[in-house]
Amino acid sequence: MKTKKITLEIIGKIKTPWHTLQNMPIQPIGAKAVKGIVEVYPKFADGLKEIEGFSHIILIYQLHLVTKPQLEVIPFMDTKPKGVFATRSPKRPNKIGISTVEIEKVEGNKIYILDVDMINNSPLLDIKPFFEDFDNRFNTKKGWLANKNNIDKYHFKSDDRFK
């Protein structure tokens, strides 16, 4: 099977206080109240109409600092290798990140957000509103994470394993 490529247009940048991967939160829950700004390029600004009515949005962005994807990684919450698709490791073949963040306010083409866990200047690919009636799931299986009951999810920080 021949691999096909797609082209995505960058619609903006995400500004955050994280300029290096070292000690950056690995999930939004570990970045509670950390502020950032989603800056949508002016030609896409009309797409933000009525977004301020939502409390949270889902950001889809490029993990632009990933240089070499890996199909097996050792995740933060384990010591044994896992397939990258069974983890949230950034070392993915398509270098796509996704985070649910809280909207603080919207001004023009800027969305001021909270709970940022992405590196500064991450290229923004898309924004979707978080809608709890559709986006929450219950009675789910947790795979290899099922026995990780006492995780300090609020304090996990990035290190050099995902450069």
MARZAZA-179934 format. One record per residue: x, y, z of N, C-alpha, C in turn; residue in one letter. Coordinates in steps of 0.001 Angstrom, whole numbers, plus 500000, padded with zeros to 6 digits. Last residue first. Example, Ala and Ser with C-alpha at 12.3 -4.5 7.8 and 13.67 -1.06 7.14 Angstrom:
MARZAZA-179934
512850497750507080513670498940507140512900500030507870S;513190494310507800512300495500507800513200496700507800A;
end
This chain:
MARZAZA-179934
512373514367523280512976515364522376513059514800520984K;511399512733525281510560512965524112511078514081523197F;513132512576527435512872511348526676512062511599525409R;513591514812529052514249514753527751513947513496526935D;510290515472530365511737515380530518512330515187529117D;507354516970531827508111516429530712509598516343531074S;505709515996534872506355516994534018507164516283532941K;503016515502536993503870514906535972504412516002535069F;501203516530538834502593516951538920503531516257537945H;498691515514538658498805516974538694500256517444538634Y;498737512786538914498563513357537569498738514872537525K;499989510652540541499979512077540866499895512855539552D;498158507675540763498993508542539935498860509986540418I;497063505326541853497583506389542723498523507321541975N;496369503485539867495327504158540657495826505337541465N;497011501824537457497701503055537887496729503933538674K;495795499729536222496340499497537570497111500703538103N;495070500784533718494035500373534673494574500186536089A;496848501300531721496756502287532799495773501880533900L;496546499445529726497667499256530650497669500252531804W;493039500118529552494212499422529047495283499235530100G;490690501182530546491893502002530646493160501304530162K;487345501394529326488482500570529737489742501422529648K;484399503123530622485439502873529630486511501931530193T;482105504354531766482237502897531662483236502511530574N;481746507314529698481722506621530985481797505119530737F;482850510312528193482536508896528079482604508269529460R;482250513505526774482519512683527947482092511248527680N;481384514749524398482804514499524603483154513688525840D;478638515246524313479243514386523292480650513925523667F;478082516815526513477121515775526157477693514798525130D;480164518720526559480167517593527498479182516489527144E;482036519863524106480615519744524400480415518505525264F;484411522102523076484174520950523946482704520968524327F;484874523088519690484288523344521009484151522041521781P;488090522994518171486734522446518242486157522770519614K;490514524069515937489859524326517222488471523710517134I;493635523234514304492174523320514376491741523593515803D;496384523771514283495774523154513109494255523268513112L;498991525875515284497596525489515504496992524961514210L;502270525244516272501389525578515150499987525005515371P;503489526551519285502992525354518606502065525781517478S;504628528612520776504621528711519310504221527429518599N;505547526636523587505326527944522972505480527871521450N;504029523409524041505211524267523959504858525580523245I;501179522766526150501916522665524890503050523685524867M;499383522969528164500414521941528300501205521759527007D;497388525236529932498175524970528727499314523989529000V;495231526234531483495584524807531518496422524402530306D;493407528759529662494008528232530886494291526745530694L;493536531429527197493192530103527687493923529768528981I;492219533733525036493037533601526238492584532329526948Y;492306534013521701491565533314522752492540533145523915I;492210536518519236492945535871520329491988535240521336K;491037538154517405491517536858516924492325536097517978N;489036539671519770489403539659518355489803538279517896G;489284537981522602489429539361522136489911539327520694E;487880535996525072488171536099523644488221537579523283V;488945534283528067488243535356527356488650535314525890K;489401531646528941489328532736529916488565533913529314E;488588528352528279488611529714527737488482530710528889I;490627525543528953489525526412529364489690527796528736E;491365522781526732491744523913527576490507524748527907V;492498519756525703491270520462526064491646521532527075T;494680518944523034494505519350524433493163520044524596S;496767517112520942495391517515521218495284517821522711I;499194516920518292498817517006519687497374517471519820G;500919515083515890499704515845516182499400515760517672I;502943513664514394503262514802515272502051515696515560K;502713511334512972502144512551512391502273513783513290N;504111509432514607504446509608513190503904510905512580P;505021510802517851504087510143516948504476510360515488R;505975511564520456506849511028519403506060510214518386K;504412512305522615504453513208521463505263512648520284P;502338509801524130503669510303523806503606511245522605S;500187508568525125500000509946524684501342510608524388R;499774505158523932500248506187524865499850507567524339T;499334503417521988498733503063523279499179504049524353A;500863504261519912499425504507519792498658504084521049F;503415503366520599503131504801520697501626505083520651V;503485500494522642503304501044521309502876502498521428G;505817500609525367504442500452524853504443500943523409K;508301499438527668507910500006526372506471499655525991P;507994500117531183508109499160530088507653499805528780K;507398501791533184508818501594532924509060500621531776T;504954504453533351505348503056533347506841502976533061D;504132507037532893503509506318533989503838504833534006M;505465508027530644505747508585531961505223507722533096F;506377505266528423505578506424528863505921506854530283P;508671504495526175508427504229527595507667505438528119I;507619503456522882508121504451523833507911503944525250V;507683502578519503507624502110520885508278503150521775E;507910504156517298506728503296517373506584502646518738L;508815507534517184509151506193517652507864505383517717Q;510038510310515191508969509505515786509502508144516227P;512149512847515668512196511454515245511071510677515934K;511465515420516446512346515245515296512347513811514782T;509166517612517704509467516188517555510295516011516291V;508389520215517670509749519939518132510123518463518036L;505690520365516911506728520789515975508163520539516416H;503059518996516973504142518820517934505449519097517173L;500356520993515987501512520204515587502525520173516725Q;497012520612517353498204521360516998499334520415516602Y;493876521327518418494635520330517664495817521084517070I;492031521919521312493028522433520381493752521261519724L;488822522314522348489817521292522051490750521874520992I;487626524466524962487821524120523552488870523019523452I;485163525530527365486375524813526988486412524582525475H;482890527055527509483853527172528602485189526546528229S;481456529005524873481895527713525406482891527938526533F;481053531513523895479951530896524632480301529536525224G;483147532209522288483200532655523683482064532099524526E;482488531475519739483284530528520515483331530913522000I;481146533221518070480387532547519123481175531516519921E;483590533131515599482281533671515973481552532710516909K;485951532218514596485821532242516056484445532738516523L;486074532565511892485726531230512373485570531155513886G;487136535030511490485676534910511444485206533546511924D;489931534481511469489299535060512662487777534953512651A;491456533693509381490595532669509969489777533204511141F;493016535840508697492137535308507650491204534205508158K;494566536296511098493421537140510736492489536546509680P;495252533299512949495635534233511898494406535008511420Y;494786533192516411494324532718515111494718533758514071V;496421532408519158496348533522518219496015532954516838E;495794531599522329495648531050520989495480532247520076V;497797531891525133496981532611524154496984531839522844I;497771530885528604498324530937527268497387531710526357G;498414530051532056497794530853530999498546530775529673K;497538527552534278498644528116533501498047528785532264V;495433526277535571495492527742535644496702528358534938A;497087523241535559495923523968536048496233525450536220K;498599521342534316498900522749534019497760523634534495A;497756518801534570498971519161535297499383520606535083G;495681518733532804495355518630534228496560518987535100I;496908518743530249496307519973530787495996519909532286P;500076516980530485498644516983530190498051518274530777Q;502663517432531192502426516507530081500950516392529713I;504324520576531799503273519603532131502981518706530928P;507874520743531534506582521176531011505531520150531433M;510464519978532201509536520355533281508211520928532799N;511660520583529000512029520224530365511050520817531380Q;511021521743526604510248520577527028510505520219528482L;510815525336526670511565524090526526510683522947527013T;508913527231527043509854527446525939510776526252525714H;505854527856528174506771526715528072507656526880526836W;503874529751528274505107530053529003506160528955528869P;502561530104524875502551529550526228503824529960526959T;500553530501522080501584531138522906501461530610524330K;500002528927519136499632528880520551500808529438521341I;498919530238515974499978529791516889499427529784518301K;497047529278513012497488530195514051498619529592514861G;496519527432511096495546528518511250495936529528512320I;498182525700508613498311526228509974497395527431510086I;496715523224506698497072524630506775497125525044508240E;498006520114505637497174520869506579497651522319506599L;497969517610503274498508518913503622497514519606504533T;498881514162503233497876515216503248498579516519503620I;500018511345501375500269512497502231499097513452502137K;500004507791501442499537509065500888499831510173501885K;501877504956500724501549505967501721501134507254501019T;500644502104499091501412503341498989500933504342500042K;500844498819500000500000500000500000500884501237500000M;
end
